[in-house]
Amino acid sequence: MIREERLPSLAGRLRVTPEVPCLLGLSGGADSVALLHLMAPRFREKGLFLEAVHVNHGLRGEEAEEDERFVRALCEREDIPLRVYRLDLGGRKDENTAREARFACFRRRVEETGAGGLLLAHHGDDLTETFLMRLIRGAGPEGLACMRTVDRSFGITVYRPLLGLRRQEIRDALMAAGIDWREDGSNETPAYLRNRIRREVVPLLESLSPGAGDRVRFAAELLAEENEALDLQAEALYAAAVRGRMLDAERLKEAPGALQARVVRKWWQAEGPALRERALNGEQTRSLMVLLQKPRGQVNLPGDLHGVRGKRWLHLTGFPEETPEPVRWQGPETAWGGITLREAPSAGSPGDGKRWQEVPVGFAEGCVIRGRQPGDWIRPFGGAGRRKLQDYLTDRGVDRPWRDRIPLLCRGEEVLLVAGVGAGNIPPWPGTDRAVRMSWVGEMEWLVSD
């Protein structure tokens, strides 16, 4: 049982020791084995729950089975609780798929155990390699920030105590202590970009400028700190500018481009479809930023969605929506699409036509409440002649994505009341003894302000 420190050369250089119950990702490789030996005595001393989690992706045949057997034997010998997941990735072998599946297992186990975080064995060389991989792929500041000692991934708090250590010194410490580990044969294949960076690019950089790997790692950590500060600003702007699937373009377009891009990406992550690749790429992000500056327009987005620029808002559209069936007015109130039309005694004034309007008693009898249909027309209150409803909504500045969601009080094809927008052919206000107040109740994002 691991009760005392067996890796003294590493113990004093841990970046963090969590004070909460944790899971520990245990692959059986040198780094995760070292992390287990370093963390187990500390968690036991504090009386904190620690459980190892091993994920067998089923990608390396008998070698993966040997890894699992090794991990089981290690945890049994050291009296560490272990949870093993065996996965079927449906023939996919790419790193992103494996990582997503692995974190899905971690997240499930966090929920089952109530653990406060996940310990991972990433070290300094992992940080250098990840930074270079993302640099080659054209990542921006958020991507180049890479790993932090403590951060959030897939909804889990992740701790990386070994981030200040090098790969070789971890192995040297294990060998000095007589501790075995498993080597992953896939780490040698040139098919993976990370392996080629480790075996070819980093040595080349070191030959050109000794210590280059350390300086790359330092730059990545510095960038991560600055990225965090910028992200705090973006979070504040996001909170002020986003309302569900609408983004306040007029507010956002005045912000620096770096903040605009972050808010747009956060908006997509929160509101976009659950695609395998959730993040917008650089071109898509730039297209939305250009759209912010335009008075109108549309861009295509992944998942058959669209960004649509309205008068003030940038809308995310293309989601399947069902328009409710028309309903006959049944006073004193009738609901349609989450908004209710209510009839009440006169308030003593004609009303604004948007939220409420005074009409003669019995005016709504025989009417229906519905969404817009071809052929709809309105005779704007106080105006001359009739207009197509579509033209009326355009003139009133109602963004296109809202138009099918607006409740209408109709008599045939004639529109009498448009919720949150205006009134049609309403008789002159007859006074309190012969009038009732018709009010739209509910959230109307499209509410027109004069």
N, C-alpha and C positions, 0 to 999 in steps of 0.2 A: 504494500500500500504506500502511495506517495504521501509521506508525512513530513519530510524535511527537504530542504533545498538540495537538489542534485545538479543544478546548473548555475553555480555561483557566479560565473563570469557573465551571465546574461541577466541575473536577477535584479541587479541594481540599475539596469538600463531599460526597464519596462516603461512604456509611455503612460500606461494607465492600468489601474487595478479596480474594476467596478465594485461598487458597494451594493449591488442588487443581485438577485438570483439570475443566473445566466445559462444559456446553452453554449456549447463549444463545437464549432465545426471541425470534425476529425476525419481527415482523409486517410491517415496512416503515413503520410509523407513526413519528412524531417521537420518541417516548420510546425505542422499541427501537433506532432508528437512532443516537440519542445514546448509548445504553448500549453499542452495538457500538463506536463511535468512542472511547469512554472505556476500555473493557475491553481491546480488542485490543492496544494498545501495552504495556499492563501485563503481559498474559499472555505476549506475545512476549519481553519483557525477562526474565521468570522462566523461560522455556522450558517453559511449561505449555500443554497441549492446550486449545484453544478451538474449538468448532464451533457454527455457527448452525443453528437448527432452525426451519423455517417450516411452519406448518400451514394448508393451504388447505381450509377447511370446505365449500367449494362452495355457499355460501349467497348470494353477491352477484354471481353471473354474471360478466360481463366485467370488472367492477371487481376481483373477486378474482383473475382471471387477470392483470390489470395489476399487482396487488400482487406476485404471484409472480414475474413477469418483472422487476419492479424489484428485488426481493430477490436474485434470481439475478445480475443485472447488478452490483449493489452488492458482493456477496461475491466475484464473479469479479474485479472491479476492485481490490478491497482484499485479494485473496488470502486469503480466509477460507473454510475448509471449510463446506459447506452441505448439510443434509439436508432434503428437502422431503417432506411427507406430504399426500396428497390424499384427502379423506374423503367418505364418503357417510353422512349422518346419518339416512337413511330418512325424510326429510320433516320431521323435528323441527327447529325453529329457535330453541328457547329457550336462554337463556344457560347454564343448568346443563348441558344436554346437550352443547353446544359445548365447555364447559370440561372436562367429564369426558373427552370424546373427545380433546381437545388434550393433556391430562395423560397419557392412555394412550399417546399418541405419544411424549411426553417420557420417560415411564418406560421404554418399549421401547428408546428410543435410549440412555438411561442404562445399561441392562443390556447393550446391544450394545457400547458403547464403554468401559464401566467408568468413566465420568465420576463425579466426586465430588459434583457438584451442578448446579443449574440456575440461571442468572441470568435474572431477570425485571425488566422496566422499570417496575414500579409506582412511582408517585411520591406525594408528599404529598396531592395533590388526590384521587387514587384512594382513599387511605385515608379521607379525609373523606367521600367519597361512599359508600363501602362501609359505613362506620359508620352513616350516616344511613339507608341502605337497610335495614340489619339492625335498626336501632332501630324503624323503621316497621313491620317485620314481627314485632316482639315478641321479638327474640332475647335470650337471657340473657348473662351475662358471657363465656361461651366464644365465642359468636357475635360479640359486640361487640368482643372483643379484636382481631378483623380480622387485619391483616397485621403481621408482624414483619420486622425486617431480615434475620433468619435464622430459618427454621422448617422444619417438615416438612409437605409436602402430597402426598397420594397416594403416600406411601412415598419421596419424593424430598426431599433437602435443598435448600431454595430460598433464594437470596440476592437481596436487593432493595437494590442500592447507591443508588438514586435516591430513596429514601423520604423524605429530608429536603428534596427540591426541589419547586418548584411547576411546574405544567404550562406556564405562560406563560414562565417563565425558561428552561426547556429549549428551547422554540421560539425564543426570542430569541437564545440562544446558537448554535443551528443556523443561523439566518439570518445572524448576524454572521460565521459561518465559511463561509457559502456552501454549506452542506450541504442537499441536498434530502431530502424524505421523502414518504410517501403519506398522504393523508387518507382515513379510513374514512367513507364516506357514511352508514353506519348510525348513526354517532355523533350525527347531527342529528335522527333520527326520534323523535317523542314517544312512540312505541309502547313504548319501553324505559324502565323506572323510573329506571335510572341516568341516562339522558339528561335526564329531567325534573328530577331532583335537581340535576344539574350546571347546567342552564340556568335553572331557576326557583327551587328551594329555597335553594341556596347563595347566589345573589345577594340573595334576600329576607333571609336571615339577616345578610348583610353590611350591607344597608341598615338593618336594625334595630339592629345592633351591629357596627361596623367591626372586622375581625379575628376575626369569629366562626368562620370556616373554620379558622384557625390554632388557635383554642382547642378546637374539636371534635377536630382532629387530635391535639392534646396530650392531651386526655382519653382518646382511643382508645389512645394509646401508654401512658399511665399505667395504664389498665385492663388492657392486655395484660401489663404487668409484674406487676400484682397477680394476674391470672389465672394466670400462670405459677407463682407461688408457691403458689397454691391447688391447682393441678394437681399439683404435686409431692406435696402431702399426699394428694390423691386417688389418685395412683399407688401410694403406700405402702399405703393402705387397700385398694385393689384387689388388690394382691399378697397381702394377708393374708386377704381375704374371698372371693375367687373361686376356684372349682375347676371349670374347664370350664363346663358349662351349669348349674352350681349356684352360688348366691350365698349366703354365710353371713348370713342375715337377722338372727340374734340378735346377731352382732357389729356389723353395719352399722346396725341401727336405733338404736343409742346414739350414732351420729355426728351432727354438725350436718347440717341439711338440705341445705346447699350441697354438702357432701362426698357425702352419699347420692346426690344427683342426678347428680353427676359419675361416681360409680362405676357407677350403674345404666346410664348412657349408654355408658360405656366397655365394660361387659359386653355390651351389645347390639351395639355395633360389632364386638366381637371374636367373639361367638358367634351373632349373629343371621343371617338369610339375606342373600344378596347381592342386595338389592333396589336399584332405581334410587335411591331415597331411603333411605340407610342409617340416618340419625339418627332417634331417637325425637322426636316433638313434645312440647310442654310437657304436654299432657293425658295422654299415655301415660306420660311420666316420673312425673308426680304419682300416677297410678294405681298404679304399681309401688311408689312410696314409701309410699303408704297401705297397700298389701298387706304391706309389711315389718312394719308394726305389728300385724297381725292374726295370730291363732293358725292360721287356715286361710283359704283363699280362692283365687280365680282371676281373672285379667284377660285380655282379648283383646288381641293384639298384631298388628302387620302381618305379612303372609305366612302367615296362618292359624296363627300360633303363639300360645302362652299362657304367662303367668307363673303358676305354681302355688306357693302357700305351703304348706310342710310344717312339720314339728315344729321344725326348725332352719333348713332350707334353703329358698331361693326357687329354683324350678326353671324352666328355659326348655324348654317341651315343644311337641310338635306336629310334630317332624321325622319323616319316614318312617323306620320301623325295621322290620326283619324279625326275628321270633322264631325262633331255630334249631329245627330239628325234634328231637323226642325221640330220645335215644340210649340204647341198652341198656347197663347197667353191665357193663364188661369189665375186671375188676381186672387189675393192681393200680392202674390209674388210668384215668379217663375224663373227657374235657373237654366242656364245654357253655357256649357264650356267653362264652368268654374265661376261665372259671374251671374248675379241675380238681378232681375228687374223687379222693383218693389213699387207698390202703389200705396200712398199715404195721404192724409188730409193736406190741403193746401198750406204752404208755408208763407203765403202772403206776398210772393214775388214770382216773376215768370221763370226764373232759373237760368242757368248758363248753357243749356242744351247739351252739355258734355257729360257731367255727372248726374244732373237732374234737370227735369223740365216739367213745367205745369201745363196740363192739358185739360180739355173739358171732361167732365164725368162721362165714362163709357167710351172714351176715345179709342182705347186699345182692344175693345171687344172685336173678336173675329180675326185679330192679327196673330202672326206667328213670330217666334224669335228663332233666328237661324244665322248661318254664315252666308257670305256673299255667293251669288249665282250669276251665270251669264244672263244678260238682259236687265240686270238691276239698274234702277235709276232713282234719283233723288231730286226733289225741288228744294234747294237750300233755303233754310229759314231766312226770311228777309230779302231773298234774291228773286230774280225774274227767270221764269222758264225752268226746264228740267235739265239735269246733267247725268251722264253716265256715272255710276257709282265709282268706277275705277278712276275717272278724271277728278272726281270730287276728292277722293282719298289722296291722290297725287298732289292736288292743289293745297290740301290741308297738311302736307308734309308727313303723311303716314308712311313709314317704311314698308317696302314690299313684303318682307317676311311676316309682318303682323297682320296683313289684310285679311287672310282667311281665318284668323282667330278672333276677329272682332264680332261681338253679338250685334245683330241688327233687329229692330222691331219693324216688321214689314206687313204691308197689305198687298198681296200679290207680288208684283215686281217693284212696287213702289216702296222705298225705304223711308221710314218716318223718323226713327231715332238710330243714331250710330254711337254705340257706347264709347265714351271718352273722346269723341270727335265733334259731333254736332247734331243738330236737329234738322228735320226736313220740313214738310208742309204741315205746320202746326197752326191751328186757328188762333186768332188774337187772344191774348190772355183774358179770360172772362171774369176774373175776380174770384175771391175766396169762396163765395157761396156756390159757384158752379164749376170749380176746378179741383183737380187732385194733383199730387206731386208724384211723378214717375222718376225713380232713382236707380241708377246702376250701382251695384254694390259688389266690390271685389277689386283685385289688383289689375290695373290697366296700364301695362308698360307703355302703351302707345298714346297715353293721355295727351291731348294737344294743348299746348299753352300758347296764348295769343301774346 
